């Protein structure tokens, strides 16, 4: 009787390969959406990072206090998936994390993108403030 011996890394590599092959790039009809992240802290830079499909991350440039960064995305009309164009590839956005640049790991917030995903808004402005701990919340009327 043959004995099969696989290392844990071999098994994990095979599982990731299957998952990557089955998760195709979004290709359905889509509409443009706009996300603006405003740094409302008194003096701290924000560091934000897009977490994309397939464990890919994309840093957004630092956002100085009192300034904003705008991210152009697309929303898949069939599934509500937010799409970020990375070069020629369209990548699904899993989440966006923002935190104070000097202490990012301890202060990061997962931005709430539900209004964009659900199609209730075509534009969303998120204000990040840090009176004590960093808090990032959407404001404004629905589009």
N, C-alpha and C positions, 0 to 999 in steps of 0.2 A: 504494500500500500504506500503510495507516494506521500511524502510529508511536504507541506508548503510552509515556508517561513517568510513572512513579510515584515519589514521594519515598519514602525509606526509612521515614519516620514514617507515611505512608499505608499502606504494606504491613504494618508492625508493628501499627498500629491495627486493621487488618482481621483479622490473625491472632489478636490478643487477643480481638476480638469473637467470632470463631468458637469459640475455646477457652472463653470464658465462657458462651456459649450452649449448648455441649455438656456442660458440667460442672454438672449440676443439683444442687440442695440434696439432701443425704441424706434419704431419705423412708421407708426400710424400718423394720422393727421394731427397737427399740433397748432397751438396759438402762442404768440409771444406773451410773456409775463415779465414784470420788472420787480426786483427786490432791492430796496434801499436799506442799508444798515447805517444808522446814525449813532455816533459816539457822543453820548451826553455826559460823559465823565468830566470832572473838573480839569484834570491834567494828564490823564493816562492814555497812552495809545492802546487801541484794540488790535488784537490779532484774530483773524477769522480764517476758517478752513472749511472748504467744501469736502464732504465725504461722499465719494461717488461709488458707483457699482464696481464690483471686482476688486474691492479693497484699494482703490485709487484715491489719493487725496490731492487737493489743489489748494495751495495757500492763496489767500486774497492779500494784497498789500496791506501794510499797517494802516489803520485809520486813526489819524490824530484826533485829540479832544476837540469837539465842536464841529467835526467834519463828517462826511458821509462817503460810503462806497456804494456804487450801483452795480448790480449783477443782472445781466440780461439772461433770461432762461426761456425755455419753451415748456408748455404744458401739453402733454399728450391728452387729446380730447376723449379718447376711449377709456383710458385707465387712470388719468389724473397724475401720471408720473411727471415729475419735474425733470427737465432735460438741460444739461449744460454741454455746450459744444467745446470740446477739447481738441483743438486742431481740426482734423477732418472727422473725428469720431463724435458721436452723440452719446453722452454718458448719463445714466439715470442718477439723480441726486438722492442719496440716502438721507443725509442731514447736513446742516451747516452749524458749526461750532464757533462761538466767539468767546474770548476771554481777555483779561487785561494782559498786555504783552509781557510785562515783567513777571507775571505769576499765572501764566496761561492755564497750566494743568489744574491748579486749585480753584480758579475762578471761571472756567469755561461753562457756557450755557449752550444747550441744544435749542436752536431757534425754532419757534413754532411756525411751520409753513403750511398748516392745515387749510387756511383760507385760499392760498394759491393752488394747492393740490385739488381742492374741491371745486375750483372754478368760481368761487364766490367773489374773487377779486382778480383783476388783471395787474394791479399794482399793490405792493405791500411795503409799508415803511415800518421798520423795527427800530425802536429806541433802546439803546443800552445805557444804563445808568448805574452808578456805584456809590450810593450814599453810605452804605456799609459793605454789602456784598453785591457783586454785579448781577443785574437783572435786565433781561432783554424781553420787551413786550411790543406787540403791534398796537398801533393807535390809528384812529381815523375811521371815517364812515366807509361802509361797504361800497364798492364800485357798482 
